[in-house]
Amino acid sequence: MAPKITLYSDRQFGGTTQEMTGSCSDMLNVGYDQTAVGVTVEEGVWVLFQEPYFRGKIWVVIQGEKIEYLRWFNKMTRSIKLLDDYDFYAEPEIKIFKGNYSGHTATLHKDVSDLSTYRFLRQVSSVEVSRGAWIGYDGRGYRGKATLFLKGDFEEDSNSSPCDGGFASNGGISALRKIQIFPVGKLKLSKPISYDLENAKITKTPISVFQWTQTNNTRVQQNVSRTEMHQITKDNTYEFRWDSSSKMTASLEVTAGIPQIGVEAKLGISVEKMVNIGTTEKQSVSETQNWTAEYPSAIPAESTIKLTSTLTEGHFIVPFTAVFTRGDEGTHKEIKTGKFIGVQFYGFETKFDQVVHPHQVLHELGKGN
């Protein structure tokens, strides 16, 4: 698909429109003298400028975006640049510094809506982009004036233009969003999913799933009239909850092992099977298990037998990393992360408790005298 962007002069994608398929240093040359209120991008990564010849305040838009109102960029768009000579397929990585490549640092691979969570409060003085590209915003939540960071090293008050990665013109940075586009083609799992079992969180709770009581008030053993077995059914569930930066957008079935509680109630990895690892958030996958509780064959004289069946309900959260390839030749690699959330029932037990009636106790004591 060829690069294409459409500008709109009114909200709700109305008013005067202008389609562009390449860069333009002065939009007056194509007869466009309107404020770009909205924008849709079919293909490519584009930079909108408020001044001719790729100068002034900027806004970056990415293929697939449909922005009905450019709230933080409500001036006339005087030039527009298509970034068609840059690799936006790479997994982005950026390192930010509080000082001039010194002091407090943070290395990021995912979107951060508020850099104060990393102890940066509009105090980014220098930046190193080792892979990919990033958009910086002077407001939290990806709001406010934007700055583009391409691969390279940049300092505050540098003379680089925003499109070259300098960020002096747009001031402080409070949020960062990575730019990554993906080639057309089916996503394929390239190797087994790596589960971080050492950092898994597990809770185990015993629960009662069946109780039965029968009393024998006679002085002779009483056979139990019930001969059937009681069936107990529970659903194990699992969910692949992908990190927001991983953007898994479609259902995807693969052959893979998943975390499960096994021998000695320890967390391990199951044998490989067909599982759905796509967008399953809030759509847990169920696997039904059955257990059988057997009744006792007889109740002793002057006694009560209580049957109790229990299971252990295990909840576990396991961080994971998955490596995929995409494209017809499978040459593009994508690394995605998330958390595997599982609920598993195991450890079925049935206990029989006998309570001897007081009359029977006295009878037994009398026999001893």
TISESE-21900 format. One record per residue (C-alpha): residue number from 1; residue in one letter; z negated, y negated, x negated. Coordinates in Angstrom, 3 decimals, always signed. Layout:
N
+------+------+----------+----------+----------+
! zagu ! tise !       c3 !       c2 !       c1 !
+------+------+----------+----------+----------+
!  NUM !    A !        Z !        Y !        X !
...
+------+------+----------+----------+----------+
This chain:
369
+------+------+----------+----------+----------+
! zagu ! tise !       c3 !       c2 !       c1 !
+------+------+----------+----------+----------+
!    1 !    M !   +0.000 !   +0.000 !   +0.000 !
!    2 !    A !   +0.951 !   -3.436 !   -1.334 !
!    3 !    P !   -1.705 !   -6.165 !   -1.812 !
!    4 !    K !   -2.154 !   -8.335 !   +1.269 !
!    5 !    I !   -4.639 !  -10.914 !   +2.536 !
!    6 !    T !   -4.594 !  -12.976 !   +5.743 !
!    7 !    L !   -6.380 !  -16.316 !   +6.172 !
!    8 !    Y !   -7.407 !  -17.706 !   +9.581 !
!    9 !    S !   -8.217 !  -21.336 !  +10.412 !
!   10 !    D !  -10.443 !  -20.530 !  +13.430 !
!   11 !    R !  -13.227 !  -18.120 !  +14.169 !
!   12 !    Q !  -12.607 !  -14.715 !  +15.723 !
!   13 !    F !   -9.479 !  -14.434 !  +13.560 !
!   14 !    G !   -7.680 !  -17.175 !  +15.470 !
!   15 !    G !   -5.847 !  -20.401 !  +14.761 !
!   16 !    T !   -3.282 !  -20.886 !  +12.033 !
!   17 !    T !   -2.735 !  -17.802 !   +9.897 !
!   18 !    Q !   -1.374 !  -17.381 !   +6.416 !
!   19 !    E !   -0.467 !  -14.043 !   +4.882 !
!   20 !    M !   -0.382 !  -13.718 !   +1.104 !
!   21 !    T !   +0.764 !  -10.860 !   -1.109 !
!   22 !    G !   +0.140 !  -12.509 !   -4.466 !
!   23 !    S !   -1.588 !  -15.340 !   -6.283 !
!   24 !    C !   -0.883 !  -18.992 !   -5.476 !
!   25 !    S !   -2.096 !  -21.875 !   -7.644 !
!   26 !    D !   -1.651 !  -24.466 !   -4.879 !
!   27 !    M !   -1.620 !  -23.408 !   -1.235 !
!   28 !    L !   +0.196 !  -26.632 !   -0.281 !
!   29 !    N !   +3.251 !  -25.091 !   -1.916 !
!   30 !    V !   +3.360 !  -22.493 !   +0.872 !
!   31 !    G !   +2.541 !  -25.062 !   +3.559 !
!   32 !    Y !   -1.080 !  -24.054 !   +4.059 !
!   33 !    D !   -3.409 !  -27.043 !   +4.383 !
!   34 !    Q !   -6.164 !  -25.515 !   +6.540 !
!   35 !    T !   -9.780 !  -24.526 !   +6.039 !
!   36 !    A !  -10.025 !  -20.736 !   +5.702 !
!   37 !    V !  -12.634 !  -19.885 !   +8.322 !
!   38 !    G !  -11.923 !  -16.148 !   +8.470 !
!   39 !    V !  -10.163 !  -13.576 !   +6.333 !
!   40 !    T !   -8.967 !   -9.966 !   +6.445 !
!   41 !    V !   -7.997 !   -7.988 !   +3.345 !
!   42 !    E !   -5.706 !   -4.995 !   +3.641 !
!   43 !    E !   -5.395 !   -4.299 !   -0.069 !
!   44 !    G !   -6.654 !   -5.708 !   -3.347 !
!   45 !    V !   -9.471 !   -7.895 !   -4.669 !
!   46 !    W !   -8.922 !  -11.622 !   -4.141 !
!   47 !    V !  -10.648 !  -14.857 !   -5.192 !
!   48 !    L !  -10.478 !  -17.943 !   -2.948 !
!   49 !    F !  -10.846 !  -21.324 !   -4.685 !
!   50 !    Q !  -11.693 !  -24.699 !   -3.184 !
!   51 !    E !   -9.520 !  -26.548 !   -5.688 !
!   52 !    P !   -5.935 !  -26.062 !   -6.908 !
!   53 !    Y !   -5.118 !  -24.133 !  -10.058 !
!   54 !    F !   -7.981 !  -21.662 !   -9.603 !
!   55 !    R !  -10.838 !  -24.132 !   -9.979 !
!   56 !    G !  -13.945 !  -25.104 !   -8.053 !
!   57 !    K !  -16.261 !  -23.045 !   -5.897 !
!   58 !    I !  -15.144 !  -19.491 !   -5.193 !
!   59 !    W !  -15.464 !  -16.655 !   -2.721 !
!   60 !    V !  -14.532 !  -13.052 !   -3.531 !
!   61 !    V !  -13.128 !  -10.700 !   -0.882 !
!   62 !    I !  -12.374 !   -6.995 !   -1.235 !
!   63 !    Q !   -9.913 !   -4.682 !   +0.451 !
!   64 !    G !  -11.140 !   -3.433 !   +3.798 !
!   65 !    E !  -13.239 !   -6.528 !   +4.481 !
!   66 !    K !  -12.848 !   -8.424 !   +7.750 !
!   67 !    I !  -14.905 !  -11.613 !   +7.698 !
!   68 !    E !  -14.814 !  -13.525 !  +10.964 !
!   69 !    Y !  -16.641 !  -16.553 !   +9.536 !
!   70 !    L !  -16.846 !  -17.545 !   +5.856 !
!   71 !    R !  -20.198 !  -19.165 !   +6.354 !
!   72 !    W !  -20.774 !  -20.052 !   +2.710 !
!   73 !    F !  -17.189 !  -21.091 !   +1.995 !
!   74 !    N !  -16.210 !  -23.515 !   +4.740 !
!   75 !    K !  -13.981 !  -25.818 !   +2.729 !
!   76 !    M !  -10.212 !  -25.896 !   +2.444 !
!   77 !    T !   -8.759 !  -23.036 !   +0.396 !
!   78 !    R !   -6.512 !  -24.743 !   -2.173 !
!   79 !    S !   -5.670 !  -21.763 !   -4.391 !
!   80 !    I !   -5.933 !  -18.007 !   -4.233 !
!   81 !    K !   -5.813 !  -15.379 !   -6.957 !
!   82 !    L !   -5.088 !  -11.661 !   -6.719 !
!   83 !    L !   -6.924 !   -9.697 !   -9.406 !
!   84 !    D !   -4.219 !   -7.110 !   -9.912 !
!   85 !    D !   -4.700 !   -6.477 !  -13.630 !
!   86 !    Y !   -8.277 !   -5.191 !  -13.578 !
!   87 !    D !   -9.782 !   -1.713 !  -13.164 !
!   88 !    F !  -11.948 !   -1.812 !  -10.056 !
!   89 !    Y !  -12.151 !   +1.990 !   -9.923 !
!   90 !    A !  -14.799 !   +2.216 !  -12.672 !
!   91 !    E !  -18.443 !   +2.805 !  -11.745 !
!   92 !    P !  -19.927 !   -0.711 !  -12.241 !
!   93 !    E !  -22.779 !   -1.408 !  -14.665 !
!   94 !    I !  -24.376 !   -4.770 !  -15.378 !
!   95 !    K !  -27.309 !   -5.852 !  -17.544 !
!   96 !    I !  -29.057 !   -9.120 !  -16.753 !
!   97 !    F !  -31.418 !  -11.076 !  -19.011 !
!   98 !    K !  -34.035 !  -13.661 !  -18.207 !
!   99 !    G !  -33.453 !  -15.282 !  -21.594 !
!  100 !    N !  -30.421 !  -15.699 !  -23.822 !
!  101 !    Y !  -29.768 !  -11.957 !  -24.202 !
!  102 !    S !  -33.503 !  -11.589 !  -24.629 !
!  103 !    G !  -36.724 !  -11.298 !  -22.695 !
!  104 !    H !  -37.036 !   -9.407 !  -19.435 !
!  105 !    T !  -33.956 !   -7.296 !  -18.640 !
!  106 !    A !  -32.626 !   -4.989 !  -15.916 !
!  107 !    T !  -29.635 !   -2.642 !  -15.920 !
!  108 !    L !  -28.074 !   -2.191 !  -12.483 !
!  109 !    H !  -25.613 !   +0.270 !  -10.989 !
!  110 !    K !  -26.027 !   -0.529 !   -7.304 !
!  111 !    D !  -26.119 !   -3.541 !   -5.002 !
!  112 !    V !  -29.316 !   -5.612 !   -5.113 !
!  113 !    S !  -29.892 !   -7.971 !   -2.191 !
!  114 !    D !  -32.922 !   -9.615 !   -3.774 !
!  115 !    L !  -33.321 !   -9.768 !   -7.558 !
!  116 !    S !  -36.957 !  -10.767 !   -7.212 !
!  117 !    T !  -37.631 !   -7.044 !   -6.709 !
!  118 !    Y !  -36.679 !   -6.727 !  -10.394 !
!  119 !    R !  -38.845 !   -9.740 !  -11.314 !
!  120 !    F !  -35.911 !  -12.156 !  -11.479 !
!  121 !    L !  -36.385 !  -15.309 !   -9.416 !
!  122 !    R !  -33.170 !  -17.279 !   -9.992 !
!  123 !    Q !  -33.873 !  -16.891 !  -13.690 !
!  124 !    V !  -30.783 !  -15.022 !  -14.936 !
!  125 !    S !  -29.694 !  -16.722 !  -18.146 !
!  126 !    S !  -27.208 !  -14.199 !  -19.553 !
!  127 !    V !  -25.214 !  -11.220 !  -18.372 !
!  128 !    E !  -23.508 !   -8.188 !  -19.916 !
!  129 !    V !  -20.964 !   -6.316 !  -17.795 !
!  130 !    S !  -20.109 !   -3.030 !  -19.480 !
!  131 !    R !  -18.124 !   -1.508 !  -16.605 !
!  132 !    G !  -16.529 !   -2.665 !  -13.403 !
!  133 !    A !  -17.077 !   -6.039 !  -11.750 !
!  134 !    W !  -19.843 !   -7.797 !   -9.828 !
!  135 !    I !  -20.326 !  -10.690 !   -7.425 !
!  136 !    G !  -23.417 !  -12.854 !   -7.903 !
!  137 !    Y !  -24.875 !  -14.948 !   -5.065 !
!  138 !    D !  -27.279 !  -17.855 !   -5.331 !
!  139 !    G !  -28.979 !  -16.789 !   -2.092 !
!  140 !    R !  -30.790 !  -13.586 !   -1.235 !
!  141 !    G !  -29.095 !  -11.116 !   +1.044 !
!  142 !    Y !  -25.643 !  -11.823 !   -0.477 !
!  143 !    R !  -25.603 !  -15.360 !   +0.891 !
!  144 !    G !  -24.761 !  -18.703 !   -0.592 !
!  145 !    K !  -22.364 !  -19.624 !   -3.382 !
!  146 !    A !  -20.627 !  -16.767 !   -5.138 !
!  147 !    T !  -19.731 !  -16.014 !   -8.756 !
!  148 !    L !  -17.463 !  -13.323 !  -10.137 !
!  149 !    F !  -18.475 !  -11.305 !  -13.208 !
!  150 !    L !  -15.789 !   -9.245 !  -14.903 !
!  151 !    K !  -16.263 !   -7.082 !  -17.990 !
!  152 !    G !  -17.804 !   -9.015 !  -20.890 !
!  153 !    D !  -20.818 !  -11.069 !  -22.000 !
!  154 !    F !  -21.653 !  -14.356 !  -20.315 !
!  155 !    E !  -24.250 !  -17.069 !  -20.677 !
!  156 !    E !  -25.491 !  -19.764 !  -18.339 !
!  157 !    D !  -23.646 !  -23.065 !  -18.872 !
!  158 !    S !  -20.754 !  -21.238 !  -20.520 !
!  159 !    N !  -17.336 !  -22.843 !  -20.349 !
!  160 !    S !  -15.723 !  -19.757 !  -18.827 !
!  161 !    S !  -14.174 !  -20.239 !  -15.426 !
!  162 !    P !  -15.714 !  -18.230 !  -12.544 !
!  163 !    C !  -12.707 !  -15.954 !  -12.469 !
!  164 !    D !  -13.284 !  -15.136 !  -16.123 !
!  165 !    G !  -16.899 !  -14.351 !  -15.489 !
!  166 !    G !  -18.739 !  -17.542 !  -16.432 !
!  167 !    F !  -21.368 !  -18.538 !  -13.879 !
!  168 !    A !  -22.347 !  -22.081 !  -14.726 !
!  169 !    S !  -20.412 !  -23.632 !  -11.852 !
!  170 !    N !  -22.280 !  -21.806 !   -9.126 !
!  171 !    G !  -25.839 !  -22.007 !  -10.432 !
!  172 !    G !  -28.625 !  -19.436 !  -10.193 !
!  173 !    I !  -28.243 !  -15.796 !   -9.194 !
!  174 !    S !  -30.467 !  -14.242 !   -6.514 !
!  175 !    A !  -28.385 !  -11.201 !   -5.480 !
!  176 !    L !  -25.694 !   -8.976 !   -6.979 !
!  177 !    R !  -23.059 !   -6.831 !   -5.301 !
!  178 !    K !  -20.780 !   -4.481 !   -7.180 !
!  179 !    I !  -17.029 !   -4.356 !   -6.672 !
!  180 !    Q !  -15.585 !   -0.880 !   -6.542 !
!  181 !    I !  -12.494 !   +0.319 !   -4.758 !
!  182 !    F !  -11.325 !   +3.886 !   -4.493 !
!  183 !    P !   -7.894 !   +5.456 !   -4.823 !
!  184 !    V !   -6.315 !   +7.175 !   -1.869 !
!  185 !    G !   -7.051 !  +10.876 !   -1.800 !
!  186 !    K !   -9.580 !  +13.443 !   -0.719 !
!  187 !    L !  -13.037 !  +13.349 !   -2.255 !
!  188 !    K !  -13.844 !  +16.588 !   -4.100 !
!  189 !    L !  -17.144 !  +17.786 !   -5.532 !
!  190 !    S !  -16.366 !  +18.397 !   -9.211 !
!  191 !    K !  -19.530 !  +20.306 !  -10.201 !
!  192 !    P !  -22.764 !  +21.577 !   -8.618 !
!  193 !    I !  -25.048 !  +18.925 !   -7.154 !
!  194 !    S !  -27.895 !  +18.069 !   -9.530 !
!  195 !    Y !  -31.269 !  +18.053 !   -7.737 !
!  196 !    D !  -34.280 !  +16.414 !   -9.412 !
!  197 !    L !  -36.890 !  +19.003 !   -8.412 !
!  198 !    E !  -39.484 !  +17.582 !  -10.829 !
!  199 !    N !  -39.627 !  +14.338 !   -8.847 !
!  200 !    A !  -39.474 !  +15.940 !   -5.419 !
!  201 !    K !  -42.082 !  +14.985 !   -2.812 !
!  202 !    I !  -43.435 !  +17.912 !   -0.798 !
!  203 !    T !  -45.944 !  +18.165 !   +2.043 !
!  204 !    K !  -47.071 !  +21.502 !   +3.497 !
!  205 !    T !  -48.841 !  +21.775 !   +6.836 !
!  206 !    P !  -50.058 !  +25.027 !   +8.468 !
!  207 !    I !  -49.279 !  +25.087 !  +12.198 !
!  208 !    S !  -50.214 !  +27.507 !  +14.963 !
!  209 !    V !  -47.143 !  +28.884 !  +16.718 !
!  210 !    F !  -48.630 !  +31.587 !  +18.979 !
!  211 !    Q !  -52.044 !  +32.664 !  +20.290 !
!  212 !    W !  -53.077 !  +35.600 !  +22.455 !
!  213 !    T !  -56.513 !  +36.814 !  +23.516 !
!  214 !    Q !  -57.699 !  +39.958 !  +25.353 !
!  215 !    T !  -61.223 !  +41.110 !  +26.177 !
!  216 !    N !  -62.533 !  +44.652 !  +26.711 !
!  217 !    N !  -65.828 !  +44.644 !  +28.637 !
!  218 !    T !  -66.012 !  +48.393 !  +28.921 !
!  219 !    R !  -67.825 !  +50.816 !  +26.598 !
!  220 !    V !  -64.637 !  +52.641 !  +25.692 !
!  221 !    Q !  -61.638 !  +51.659 !  +23.660 !
!  222 !    Q !  -58.907 !  +50.128 !  +25.784 !
!  223 !    N !  -55.229 !  +50.454 !  +25.088 !
!  224 !    V !  -53.197 !  +47.236 !  +25.218 !
!  225 !    S !  -50.863 !  +47.264 !  +28.153 !
!  226 !    R !  -48.344 !  +44.936 !  +26.490 !
!  227 !    T !  -45.915 !  +46.706 !  +24.245 !
!  228 !    E !  -43.260 !  +44.007 !  +23.770 !
!  229 !    M !  -43.105 !  +41.697 !  +20.747 !
!  230 !    H !  -43.305 !  +37.908 !  +20.962 !
!  231 !    Q !  -40.333 !  +36.028 !  +19.472 !
!  232 !    I !  -40.932 !  +32.732 !  +17.665 !
!  233 !    T !  -38.008 !  +30.405 !  +16.897 !
!  234 !    K !  -37.966 !  +27.325 !  +14.672 !
!  235 !    D !  -35.153 !  +25.173 !  +13.318 !
!  236 !    N !  -34.964 !  +24.332 !   +9.638 !
!  237 !    T !  -33.178 !  +21.004 !   +9.161 !
!  238 !    Y !  -31.647 !  +19.182 !   +6.248 !
!  239 !    E !  -29.993 !  +15.840 !   +5.667 !
!  240 !    F !  -28.089 !  +14.310 !   +2.760 !
!  241 !    R !  -29.142 !  +10.662 !   +2.855 !
!  242 !    W !  -26.877 !   +8.779 !   +0.464 !
!  243 !    D !  -27.939 !   +5.580 !   -1.265 !
!  244 !    S !  -26.343 !   +2.473 !   +0.209 !
!  245 !    S !  -24.399 !   +1.866 !   -2.991 !
!  246 !    S !  -22.815 !   +5.335 !   -2.788 !
!  247 !    K !  -21.043 !   +4.626 !   +0.522 !
!  248 !    M !  -20.277 !   +8.141 !   +1.692 !
!  249 !    T !  -18.247 !   +7.400 !   +4.809 !
!  250 !    A !  -16.951 !  +10.697 !   +6.125 !
!  251 !    S !  -18.068 !  +14.216 !   +6.880 !
!  252 !    L !  -17.448 !  +16.431 !   +3.870 !
!  253 !    E !  -17.998 !  +20.197 !   +3.742 !
!  254 !    V !  -18.462 !  +21.802 !   +0.338 !
!  255 !    T !  -19.808 !  +25.016 !   -1.128 !
!  256 !    A !  -23.178 !  +24.175 !   -2.648 !
!  257 !    G !  -26.783 !  +25.242 !   -2.962 !
!  258 !    I !  -29.508 !  +23.166 !   -1.296 !
!  259 !    P !  -33.251 !  +22.833 !   -1.966 !
!  260 !    Q !  -35.435 !  +25.339 !   -0.185 !
!  261 !    I !  -38.957 !  +26.733 !   -0.379 !
!  262 !    G !  -38.810 !  +30.263 !   -1.690 !
!  263 !    V !  -40.924 !  +32.804 !   -3.536 !
!  264 !    E !  -44.581 !  +31.804 !   -3.984 !
!  265 !    A !  -43.905 !  +28.741 !   -1.793 !
!  266 !    K !  -42.143 !  +26.994 !   -4.670 !
!  267 !    L !  -39.221 !  +24.644 !   -4.236 !
!  268 !    G !  -35.947 !  +25.989 !   -5.614 !
!  269 !    I !  -32.216 !  +25.990 !   -4.932 !
!  270 !    S !  -30.608 !  +28.351 !   -2.427 !
!  271 !    V !  -27.570 !  +30.477 !   -3.048 !
!  272 !    E !  -24.350 !  +28.551 !   -2.530 !
!  273 !    K !  -23.061 !  +28.271 !   +1.016 !
!  274 !    M !  -20.887 !  +25.971 !   +3.092 !
!  275 !    V !  -22.825 !  +22.762 !   +3.820 !
!  276 !    N !  -21.973 !  +19.328 !   +5.169 !
!  277 !    I !  -22.873 !  +16.684 !   +2.595 !
!  278 !    G !  -21.064 !  +13.772 !   +4.256 !
!  279 !    T !  -22.581 !  +11.046 !   +6.378 !
!  280 !    T !  -25.433 !  +13.062 !   +7.873 !
!  281 !    E !  -28.061 !  +10.305 !   +8.058 !
!  282 !    K !  -29.939 !  +10.689 !  +11.338 !
!  283 !    Q !  -27.770 !  +13.736 !  +12.023 !
!  284 !    S !  -29.827 !  +16.600 !  +10.672 !
!  285 !    V !  -28.158 !  +19.985 !  +10.331 !
!  286 !    S !  -30.150 !  +22.839 !  +11.900 !
!  287 !    E !  -30.539 !  +26.465 !  +10.870 !
!  288 !    T !  -32.460 !  +28.683 !  +13.311 !
!  289 !    Q !  -35.015 !  +31.244 !  +12.099 !
!  290 !    N !  -36.845 !  +33.906 !  +14.114 !
!  291 !    W !  -40.168 !  +35.669 !  +13.603 !
!  292 !    T !  -41.914 !  +38.405 !  +15.616 !
!  293 !    A !  -45.597 !  +38.567 !  +16.522 !
!  294 !    E !  -46.785 !  +42.127 !  +17.335 !
!  295 !    Y !  -49.655 !  +42.799 !  +19.724 !
!  296 !    P !  -52.503 !  +45.149 !  +18.701 !
!  297 !    S !  -52.290 !  +48.679 !  +20.081 !
!  298 !    A !  -55.900 !  +48.808 !  +21.326 !
!  299 !    I !  -59.050 !  +46.712 !  +21.912 !
!  300 !    P !  -62.367 !  +48.215 !  +20.737 !
!  301 !    A !  -65.127 !  +48.705 !  +23.303 !
!  302 !    E !  -67.048 !  +45.578 !  +24.380 !
!  303 !    S !  -64.972 !  +43.313 !  +22.135 !
!  304 !    T !  -62.518 !  +40.454 !  +22.293 !
!  305 !    I !  -59.441 !  +40.388 !  +20.095 !
!  306 !    K !  -57.776 !  +37.055 !  +19.326 !
!  307 !    L !  -54.283 !  +37.049 !  +17.850 !
!  308 !    T !  -53.146 !  +33.909 !  +15.994 !
!  309 !    S !  -49.715 !  +33.491 !  +14.399 !
!  310 !    T !  -49.128 !  +30.600 !  +11.971 !
!  311 !    L !  -46.283 !  +29.120 !   +9.978 !
!  312 !    T !  -46.254 !  +26.558 !   +7.208 !
!  313 !    E !  -44.142 !  +23.489 !   +7.931 !
!  314 !    G !  -42.756 !  +22.114 !   +4.690 !
!  315 !    H !  -41.274 !  +18.621 !   +4.369 !
!  316 !    F !  -39.553 !  +17.720 !   +1.119 !
!  317 !    I !  -37.557 !  +14.817 !   -0.299 !
!  318 !    V !  -35.470 !  +15.563 !   -3.390 !
!  319 !    P !  -33.429 !  +12.954 !   -5.333 !
!  320 !    F !  -29.951 !  +14.175 !   -6.221 !
!  321 !    T !  -26.804 !  +13.163 !   -8.074 !
!  322 !    A !  -23.311 !  +14.342 !   -7.156 !
!  323 !    V !  -20.152 !  +13.938 !   -9.214 !
!  324 !    F !  -16.834 !  +13.729 !   -7.371 !
!  325 !    T !  -13.187 !  +13.335 !   -8.221 !
!  326 !    R !  -10.660 !  +11.602 !   -6.032 !
!  327 !    G !   -6.916 !  +11.203 !   -5.982 !
!  328 !    D !   -4.011 !  +13.596 !   -6.073 !
!  329 !    E !   -4.566 !  +14.423 !   -9.734 !
!  330 !    G !   -8.365 !  +14.326 !   -9.536 !
!  331 !    T !   -8.597 !  +11.967 !  -12.499 !
!  332 !    H !  -10.847 !   +9.355 !  -10.869 !
!  333 !    K !  -14.554 !  +10.181 !  -11.174 !
!  334 !    E !  -17.238 !   +8.874 !   -8.827 !
!  335 !    I !  -20.982 !   +9.364 !   -9.293 !
!  336 !    K !  -23.021 !   +9.135 !   -6.103 !
!  337 !    T !  -26.773 !   +9.407 !   -5.581 !
!  338 !    G !  -29.126 !   +9.957 !   -2.688 !
!  339 !    K !  -32.047 !  +11.936 !   -1.330 !
!  340 !    F !  -32.011 !  +15.399 !   +0.205 !
!  341 !    I !  -34.452 !  +15.496 !   +3.128 !
!  342 !    G !  -35.436 !  +18.942 !   +4.349 !
!  343 !    V !  -37.795 !  +20.511 !   +6.869 !
!  344 !    Q !  -38.415 !  +24.239 !   +6.448 !
!  345 !    F !  -40.722 !  +26.693 !   +8.195 !
!  346 !    Y !  -41.957 !  +29.649 !   +6.164 !
!  347 !    G !  -44.964 !  +31.843 !   +5.403 !
!  348 !    F !  -45.290 !  +33.527 !   +8.797 !
!  349 !    E !  -48.687 !  +35.246 !   +9.253 !
!  350 !    T !  -50.463 !  +36.958 !  +12.144 !
!  351 !    K !  -54.244 !  +37.396 !  +12.094 !
!  352 !    F !  -56.446 !  +39.491 !  +14.386 !
!  353 !    D !  -60.028 !  +38.304 !  +14.890 !
!  354 !    Q !  -62.506 !  +40.621 !  +16.631 !
!  355 !    V !  -65.588 !  +39.275 !  +18.383 !
!  356 !    V !  -68.176 !  +41.929 !  +19.321 !
!  357 !    H !  -70.007 !  +41.147 !  +22.549 !
!  358 !    P !  -73.825 !  +40.606 !  +22.316 !
!  359 !    H !  -74.531 !  +43.710 !  +24.406 !
!  360 !    Q !  -72.529 !  +45.777 !  +21.947 !
!  361 !    V !  -74.430 !  +44.264 !  +19.004 !
!  362 !    L !  -77.790 !  +45.123 !  +20.577 !
!  363 !    H !  -76.522 !  +48.623 !  +21.346 !
!  364 !    E !  -75.546 !  +49.157 !  +17.725 !
!  365 !    L !  -78.949 !  +47.857 !  +16.530 !
!  366 !    G !  -80.707 !  +50.212 !  +18.940 !
!  367 !    K !  -78.808 !  +53.137 !  +17.538 !
!  368 !    G !  -80.094 !  +52.240 !  +14.105 !
!  369 !    N !  -83.733 !  +52.540 !  +15.270 !
+------+------+----------+----------+----------+
